């Protein structure tokens, strides 16, 4: 009885989780593209790649949740091997994405620090010019 209920309900839940992953990646891709355009045309430093990495990491979590649920529907060992391989690849991708996020965050923070130092130097120069004028 419970197995039959799972066979009916789980495919719908799995599809929903996978759809959420796709929507998250699409939204993150759009946001990252907008950030890239802002960076190009307004000469600002928006973390475009970091935003895309965040979306990919979040989407992978939903995709991996779907894979875990798929494991409840496995009928034989060959399906388990395929599912295990897919899960392992997604877990590996998650590790690489997290590493990329860490690297991008460090680069973004360094760029912000450089901008702050340049602004502080400019303000100091302006203050010195004002002092000399007085």
N, C-alpha and C positions, 0 to 999 in steps of 0.2 A: 504494500500500500504506500509506504513512505517513499520507496524507490520510484514508484510510478509518479508520485507527486513531484519528486525532484526532477524526473525526466521531462516533465511538462513545464515546470516553472524555471528551472535553471537556465535553459537556453535563452529565455527572455531576459533574465537578469544579466547573463553573460553578454548578450548583444547590447544591452543598455550600458553596461560598464565600458565596453569597447567603443561605443558611440561617444560616451563622455570623454574618453581619451582622445578621440579624433577631434571633437569640438575644442578641447583644451589646446591641442597642438595648433589647430587652425587659428584660434584666438591669439595665442602666443606669437604665431607667425605674423599675423596682421599687426599686432602691437610692436613687434621687433622691426617690421618693415617701416612703420610710421616713425619709430625712433631713428632708424637709419636715414630716412628723409630729413628729419629734423637736424640730425648731425651734419648732413651734407649742406642743406640750404641755410640753416641758422647758425652754423658753426658752434653748436652746443655739444656737450658730451653726455648723451643719454646712453644707458647701458643696454644697447640693442641685443647683443649676443647673450648677455646675462638673462634678459627677459625670455629669450627663446629657450635658453637652457632650463630655466625654471619651469616653463610650460612643458617642455619635453620630459623633465623629471616627474612632474605631477601626472602627466598622461601615462607615463610608464607604470606608475603605481596602480592606476586604474586597469591598465592592460594586464599587469601581473595578478591583480585580484581576480580578473576574469579567468586567467590561466589556472589559478588555484581552484576556482569553482569548476572549471572544465575537468579537473582531475577527479571530481566526484562522479563523472559520467563515463569514465574509461571502462572499456569492455575487455581489452586484452593488453598484453605486455608491449606490443609494437606501438600502440597508441600512447602508452606511458613513456616510452623512449622518445617519441616525437615531441610530446608535451614537455618532457624534462629538458630536451634540447632547446626548445623555444624559450622555456622559462630561464634556463641558464644564459642564453644569449641576451635576453631582456635584462637580467640581473647584471650582466657584464656591461651592457649599455648604460645602465643606471649608474654604475661605478664611474665610468668614463664621463658621463654627463655631470656628475657631482664634482669630479676633479676639474672639469672645464669651468663649472660655475665658480669654484674656489679661485681658479686662476683669473677669470674675468672679473670677479669681485676685487681681487687684489689690484688688478690693472686699473679698474675704475676708481678705486680709492686713491691710487697713486696719481691719477690724472686730476682728481679733485684737489688733492694736496698741492699739486703743481699750480693749479689755477688759483688756489687760495694764496700761495706764496707770491705769485705774480701780482695779484690784486693788492696784497699787503705792501709789496715793494712799490707799487704805483702810488698807493695812498701815502706812504712815507715820503716819496719824492714830492708829491703835491704839498704835503705838510711842510717840508723843508723850504719849498719855493715860497709858500705863504709866510713863513717865519722870516725869510730873507727880505720879503717885500715890506714887512712891517718894520 
